[in-house]
Amino acid sequence: MKISTKGRYALRMMLDIAQHDTGEPVRIKDISARQEISLKYLEQIVSALVRANYLRSVRGPQGGYLLTRKASEYRVGDILRVTEGSLSPVECLAGDVNDCPRRNSCVTLRLWEELDEAISSVIDRYTIEDLKVWNEGMTDDYVI
C-alpha cells in the first residue's frame, strides 16, 4: 500500500486549517502558499473533504474553509479513506464482505488480514489534533 500525494496533501491541508483555526475561515490560497502545494490540486482535494462534511466552505471576500468539528475528532484513517478509497492491501478485503471464491482455501488470507488490521490500527489511532501537537513539538531552534 502506498499513500498518494492526494492523501498526504489532504492531511497537510486539514492540519493547516486546524493550526490556523481562529474561528475565521482559512483561505485555500494561504494554505497553498504555506504548504507549497498547487492551488488547483488543493481545490480538487478540498471538494472531496467538503462532500465528506469534514470541511465547511464560507463564500465571499473573507471566505475560506473551516473544520466542521474539533481536530481531535478527525482520525487520520478517515481522511485517508476519503481521499484514497480503500486502504486494504488486497482487493478481497476492500469491501465489507470478502466474497472471493478462494477465501476458504487461501493460505495468504491470514497474512493480508493481519496487515490490513495493522494499517488500520495505526492510522485510526491518531487524529489531526495529534499531528498538531507533534508539529508544535518540532522546532528549528536546536542548539548544541
C-alpha positions in Angstrom: 0.0 0.0 0.0 1.2 3.4 -0.9 -0.4 6.7 0.1 -0.7 9.1 -2.8 0.1 12.8 -2.8 -3.7 13.4 -2.6 -3.9 11.6 0.7 -0.7 13.2 2.1 -1.8 16.7 0.9 -5.3 16.2 2.4 -3.7 15.5 5.8 -1.5 18.6 5.4 -4.5 20.7 4.5 -6.6 19.5 7.4 -3.6 20.1 9.8 -3.0 23.6 8.4 -6.7 24.5 8.9 -6.6 23.2 12.4 -3.4 25.1 13.2 -4.8 28.4 11.9 -8.3 27.9 13.4 -9.2 31.3 14.9 -12.9 30.9 14.2 -12.4 32.7 10.9 -12.3 30.8 7.6 -8.8 29.7 6.4 -8.2 30.7 2.7 -7.1 28.0 0.4 -4.7 30.4 -1.2 -2.9 30.8 2.1 -2.8 27.0 2.7 -1.3 26.7 -0.8 1.4 29.2 0.0 2.2 27.8 3.4 2.2 24.2 2.3 3.8 24.8 -1.1 1.0 22.8 -2.8 -0.6 23.8 -6.1 -3.8 25.8 -5.6 -5.5 23.7 -8.3 -4.6 20.5 -6.6 -5.8 21.7 -3.3 -9.1 22.7 -4.9 -9.6 19.1 -6.0 -8.8 17.8 -2.5 -11.0 20.3 -0.7 -14.0 19.3 -2.7 -13.8 15.7 -1.5 -13.4 16.9 2.1 -16.4 19.2 1.8 -18.5 16.4 0.3 -17.5 14.2 3.3 -18.6 17.0 5.6 -15.0 17.4 7.1 -14.8 21.0 5.9 -17.3 23.8 5.6 -17.0 26.3 2.8 -17.6 30.0 3.5 -18.0 32.1 0.4 -17.1 35.8 -0.1 -14.1 38.0 0.1 -13.4 36.8 3.7 -14.3 33.3 2.8 -12.4 30.1 3.1 -12.7 26.8 4.9 -13.5 25.7 8.5 -13.3 22.4 10.2 -16.8 21.1 10.9 -15.8 19.6 14.2 -12.8 19.6 16.7 -9.4 18.5 15.4 -9.4 15.7 17.9 -12.5 14.2 16.2 -10.8 13.6 12.8 -9.0 10.3 12.6 -6.1 10.2 10.1 -7.5 7.0 8.7 -10.9 8.6 7.9 -9.3 11.4 6.0 -7.1 9.0 4.0 -10.1 6.8 3.2 -12.0 9.8 1.9 -9.1 10.8 -0.5 -7.6 7.3 -1.2 -10.6 5.0 -1.0 -9.9 1.6 0.5 -6.5 1.2 2.2 -6.7 -2.6 2.2 -3.5 -4.3 1.0 -5.5 -6.7 -1.3 -8.8 -6.3 -3.2 -10.7 -9.1 -1.4 -10.5 -7.1 1.8 -11.6 -3.8 0.3 -15.3 -4.3 0.9 -17.4 -5.1 3.9 -17.7 -8.8 2.8 -14.9 -10.9 1.4 -16.7 -12.6 -1.5 -13.5 -14.1 -3.0 -14.2 -17.7 -4.1 -10.8 -18.7 -2.7 -11.3 -17.2 0.8 -11.7 -20.6 2.5 -8.6 -22.1 0.9 -6.4 -19.0 0.6 -3.2 -19.6 2.5 -2.2 -16.0 2.4 -5.5 -14.5 3.5 -4.5 -14.5 7.2 -1.3 -12.5 6.3 -3.4 -9.9 4.4 -5.9 -9.7 7.2 -3.2 -9.1 9.7 -1.6 -6.5 7.5 -4.9 -4.7 7.0 -5.6 -4.7 10.8 -2.1 -3.3 11.4 -2.5 -0.5 8.9 -5.9 0.4 10.4 -4.7 0.2 14.0 -2.1 2.9 13.2 -4.0 5.3 11.0 -7.1 5.1 13.2 -5.2 5.7 16.4 -4.1 9.2 15.5 -6.1 12.4 14.9 -5.4 15.8 13.4 -5.1 17.0 17.0 -2.2 14.5 17.5 -0.5 15.8 14.3 -1.0 19.4 15.6 0.7 18.5 18.9 3.5 16.7 17.2 4.1 19.7 14.9 4.1 22.1 17.9 6.9 19.9 19.4 9.0 20.3 16.4 11.3 23.4 16.5 14.0 24.7 14.2 15.9 26.3 17.1 18.0 23.3 18.0 21.3 24.4 19.6 24.3 22.4 20.8 
